[in-house]
Amino acid sequence: MRPIIFASLLFILQGCGAAIFGATEITSLSTTGKTASDHVLSFLTGDDCSILGYQKTGHYCRSPAEIAQEQSLIRNAQPYCYRQLSDIVCYQRPDPQATTRTQ
């Protein structure tokens, strides 16, 4: 009887472990834009690893040099940047609605 109870408890705990892991991944993804696994891999490699980045660029991990080059290309292609409530937005042409306070 004891082996059956022990096996049942292991089976239940495996399910709980999977649920906790899934909840952790989803919570991390929704708050930081990266899964917990992405954070661990980024820490271990020193690169920026992201499943969402993979969907956009086709590369799961990118080095700091690759990120800097990408940001440089974006800045050069969109030279007119404006501060908004929580972010900086850049355009190829000046925004006629922008004031000197937002430029």
N, C-alpha and C positions, 0 to 999 in steps of 0.2 A: 504493500500500500504506500509506503514512504517513497519509493522511486517514482510512482505515478504522481504523487503530490509535488515532488521535487521537479519533475519534468514539466508539470503544468505551470509551476511558478516560473521556471526558466522561460517557457514560451510566452507567458504574460509579460515578463520583464523585457523580453526582446521587443515586443510590440510597443511597450512604453518607451524604450530607448529610441526606437525608430521615430516615434511621435515627437519625442523631445528634440531629437536631431533635426527633424523637419521643421519644427516650430522655431528652433534657433536659426536655421538657414533663412527662413522666410522673414523673421523679425530683423535679422541683420541686413538682408537685401532691401527691405522696405525703408530702413532707417539710414543706411549708409550707401546704398547702391551697389554693395558687394556682399556676397554670401560669406558666412563664417569661414568656409573652406577657402574662398578667395583671399581673405585676410591672412590666414595661416600660410598659404602659398606665397603671398606677397612678402610676408615677413621672412620666410625661409630663403627666397631667391633674391630679394632686394629689388625686384621688379614690381610693376603695377599689374597685378593679375585680376581679371574680372570677366565673369561670364557675359555680362552685358557689353563689355568692351569687345569681346569676341564676336558677338552678334553684329556689332557696328563695323569693326575693322577686319575681322577674320583672324586676329591675333589674340590669344588668351593672355599672354604676358608681354608687356612692353617695357623696355628699359627707360630710365629717366632721360637719356639722350633722345630716344624716339619721341617721347612725349614733348620735350622741349622743341624739337624740330617741328612737330605737328602744330604746336601753339604758335610758333613763329610764322608758319605759313598762314595760319588763320589771321594773325594780327596784320600781316602784310596784305592779305586779300581784303580785309575789312578794316580800313584805317579810321573809321568814325565810330568811336565807342562812347556810350552814355551810361551813367549810373541810373539804375531803377531801384525799386524798393529793396530787393534782396540780391540783385545780381548786376553784372555789367553786360550790356548788350552792344554788339558791334554790327555795323552796316557798311556797305560799299559806298553809299552816298550819304551826305549829311542829312540829318533828320530836320525838316523845316519846323517841326513842333518843339524841338529841343531849345531850352534856354541855356544861358551861360552857366547856370547852376548845375545842370545835368550833364554838360559836356565833359 
